[in-house]
């Protein structure tokens, strides 16, 4: 009998986890696959299960939501950060990312930081897409929904260079952090912080120069 593939589904919505579980169940019934499925509804819970798996039975496949609340210690800010941890710790595992964000900023960021084998825009994906994505990725081929394919087809020349420092800065600003406190929390000089804020506002073409507008624009593009 084929050894079950170990899967971790990470999403903060129980209904979506159940939809993915149904897809795996249908796939098991119709294809030559068996799965051992775990699920987590938060970054902290996922990290605990990942740590346990490292000393026992590693995961083969991750279904990862991008819009997850930050971990309690603030080290993991979203599913993208968690995806980086997965890549570092489970180098042989495959990742299917799901997100409701369909703008170019977020798609580029996901590929730049996580480089998943599959990327699904939630509004475009249903049970059949979930099943097809799982089967395609396990066969060693990438799977993307329509908007992601269109992103590649246009061969976008703009590179949205939003690095980890930028994301940490945006996160601290979204919590209302003042300039004098940012230097310590982001580990940058005040001059460095002001420069990054200026470049971020240019990148997002923010309607005005306030930090509030910068945070609102970052949220609009799914970076917070």
Secondary structure, DSSP 8 states (H G I E B T S, - for coil): ----EEEEEE-S-HHHHHHHHHHHHHHHHHSS--EEEEEESSHHHHHHHHHHHHTS---SEEEEES-----TTSS--SHHHHHHHHHHH-TT-EEEEEES--SHHHHHHHHHHT--SEEEEGGG--HHHHHHHHHHHHTT--EE-HHHHHHHHHT--------HHHHHHHHHHHTT--HHHHHHHHT--HHHHHHHHHHHHHHHT-SSS-HHHHHHHHHHTT--
